[in-house]
Amino acid sequence: LRTGATHYCVGFLAGTIGVEIMPLKGALLLSTARRGDPRPVSDVDILVRGSDYDRATRDLGRAGFRQIAVDHDDRSRTFLGPIPLPVDLHRHLFNACMFDMPTHEVFGRGRNSGLVGGAALH
């Protein structure tokens, strides 16, 4: 999907999941550095704090998403649902062996980008 559809998907997720989310990878790039870029995106990656991971999973289930995959160490889960792209829900941005920055610090360094789809994004 293209930029507008990706923004719609991120906005939908922000309104569906009852916790702060941070778009990652293509969704983040298309909403910041590559605004208007016609490059297609094949999924939506979002980060939540580790303490919010289970709640976000439940919220997605209540909104009609179904889990189709889990990362080998449960750092992320993939869902299909009422938006046209798969959703990868991440609880860690980095592998602990690679970088020493926990998810709460990633959120602490982020900035709130305002309202998208009626919910605050980080």
One Martini backbone bead per residue (centre of mass of N, CA, C, O) as a GRO file, in nm:
protein
  122
    1LEU     BB    1   0.102   0.032   0.009
    2ARG     BB    2   0.054   0.358   0.053
    3THR     BB    3   0.075   0.632   0.239
    4GLY     BB    4  -0.229   0.680   0.307
    5ALA     BB    5  -0.284   0.387   0.403
    6THR     BB    6  -0.071   0.381   0.623
    7HIS     BB    7  -0.190   0.608   0.794
    8TYR     BB    8  -0.456   0.470   0.842
    9CYS     BB    9  -0.343   0.221   0.991
   10VAL     BB   10  -0.206   0.373   1.222
   11GLY     BB   11  -0.459   0.520   1.319
   12PHE     BB   12  -0.624   0.270   1.381
   13LEU     BB   13  -0.427   0.154   1.592
   14ALA     BB   14  -0.426   0.398   1.784
   15GLY     BB   15  -0.746   0.359   1.838
   16THR     BB   16  -0.731   0.046   1.938
   17ILE     BB   17  -0.489   0.085   2.116
   18GLY     BB   18  -0.461   0.156   2.476
   19VAL     BB   19  -0.169   0.256   2.384
   20GLU     BB   20   0.126   0.353   2.314
   21ILE     BB   21   0.272   0.419   1.994
   22MET     BB   22   0.541   0.318   1.755
   23PRO     BB   23   0.642   0.367   1.462
   24LEU     BB   24   0.805   0.162   1.214
   25LYS     BB   25   0.989   0.190   0.958
   26GLY     BB   26   0.790   0.249   0.700
   27ALA     BB   27   0.577   0.408   0.866
   28LEU     BB   28   0.781   0.617   0.967
   29LEU     BB   29   0.907   0.718   0.701
   30LEU     BB   30   0.633   0.806   0.563
   31SER     BB   31   0.574   1.021   0.814
   32THR     BB   32   0.855   1.173   0.755
   33ALA     BB   33   1.112   1.159   0.547
   34ARG     BB   34   0.891   1.021   0.313
   35ARG     BB   35   0.686   1.217   0.238
   36GLY     BB   36   0.509   1.102  -0.048
   37ASP     BB   37   0.616   0.837  -0.099
   38PRO     BB   38   0.542   0.570  -0.335
   39ARG     BB   39   0.625   0.352  -0.161
   40PRO     BB   40   0.569   0.045  -0.068
   41VAL     BB   41   0.387  -0.144   0.184
   42SER     BB   42   0.356  -0.471   0.364
   43ASP     BB   43   0.359  -0.343   0.661
   44VAL     BB   44   0.301  -0.286   1.018
   45ASP     BB   45   0.516  -0.133   1.252
   46ILE     BB   46   0.498  -0.165   1.613
   47LEU     BB   47   0.559  -0.008   1.928
   48VAL     BB   48   0.568  -0.125   2.265
   49ARG     BB   49   0.567  -0.156   2.571
   50GLY     BB   50   0.625  -0.428   2.757
   51SER     BB   51   0.383  -0.364   2.964
   52ASP     BB   52   0.173  -0.344   2.692
   53TYR     BB   53   0.166  -0.607   2.517
   54ASP     BB   54  -0.081  -0.770   2.620
   55ARG     BB   55  -0.290  -0.550   2.580
   56ALA     BB   56  -0.246  -0.508   2.276
   57THR     BB   57  -0.323  -0.795   2.202
   58ARG     BB   58  -0.612  -0.782   2.312
   59ASP     BB   59  -0.708  -0.535   2.149
   60LEU     BB   60  -0.673  -0.666   1.874
   61GLY     BB   61  -0.869  -0.901   1.921
   62ARG     BB   62  -1.123  -0.718   1.977
   63ALA     BB   63  -1.080  -0.582   1.672
   64GLY     BB   64  -1.027  -0.858   1.477
   65PHE     BB   65  -0.760  -0.979   1.532
   66ARG     BB   66  -0.514  -1.228   1.428
   67GLN     BB   67  -0.284  -1.447   1.518
   68ILE     BB   68   0.002  -1.586   1.306
   69ALA     BB   69   0.268  -1.492   1.477
   70VAL     BB   70   0.587  -1.570   1.648
   71ASP     BB   71   0.858  -1.499   1.772
   72HIS     BB   72   1.102  -1.695   1.907
   73ASP     BB   73   1.106  -1.464   2.169
   74ASP     BB   74   0.851  -1.270   2.175
   75ARG     BB   75   0.907  -0.972   2.041
   76SER     BB   76   0.686  -1.060   1.821
   77ARG     BB   77   0.369  -1.007   1.647
   78THR     BB   78   0.136  -1.131   1.409
   79PHE     BB   79  -0.136  -0.968   1.227
   80LEU     BB   80  -0.475  -1.002   1.123
   81GLY     BB   81  -0.731  -0.773   0.976
   82PRO     BB   82  -0.928  -0.470   0.922
   83ILE     BB   83  -0.669  -0.426   0.754
   84PRO     BB   84  -0.458  -0.436   0.457
   85LEU     BB   85  -0.235  -0.509   0.681
   86PRO     BB   86   0.000  -0.633   0.846
   87VAL     BB   87   0.089  -0.673   1.198
   88ASP     BB   88   0.374  -0.568   1.389
   89LEU     BB   89   0.427  -0.643   1.724
   90HIS     BB   90   0.645  -0.471   1.943
   91ARG     BB   91   0.860  -0.482   2.252
   92HIS     BB   92   1.135  -0.467   2.090
   93LEU     BB   93   1.386  -0.315   1.906
   94PHE     BB   94   1.622  -0.466   2.047
   95ASN     BB   95   1.863  -0.673   2.095
   96ALA     BB   96   2.028  -0.720   2.389
   97CYS     BB   97   2.308  -0.804   2.246
   98MET     BB   98   2.337  -0.533   2.064
   99PHE     BB   99   2.172  -0.329   2.258
  100ASP     BB  100   2.150  -0.075   2.535
  101MET     BB  101   1.808  -0.023   2.475
  102PRO     BB  102   1.530   0.014   2.609
  103THR     BB  103   1.209   0.081   2.533
  104HIS     BB  104   1.162   0.317   2.736
  105GLU     BB  105   1.396   0.487   2.604
  106VAL     BB  106   1.278   0.517   2.326
  107PHE     BB  107   1.031   0.675   2.424
  108GLY     BB  108   1.197   0.900   2.574
  109ARG     BB  109   1.331   0.997   2.287
  110GLY     BB  110   1.082   1.058   2.177
  111ARG     BB  111   0.808   1.205   1.991
  112ASN     BB  112   0.520   1.361   1.971
  113SER     BB  113   0.311   1.366   1.667
  114GLY     BB  114   0.029   1.351   1.760
  115LEU     BB  115  -0.267   1.315   1.585
  116VAL     BB  116  -0.390   0.986   1.484
  117GLY     BB  117  -0.695   0.872   1.476
  118GLY     BB  118  -0.734   1.002   1.786
  119ALA     BB  119  -0.428   0.932   1.868
  120ALA     BB  120  -0.141   0.909   2.023
  121LEU     BB  121   0.188   0.940   1.908
  122HIS     BB  122   0.550   0.850   1.925
   0.00000   0.00000   0.00000
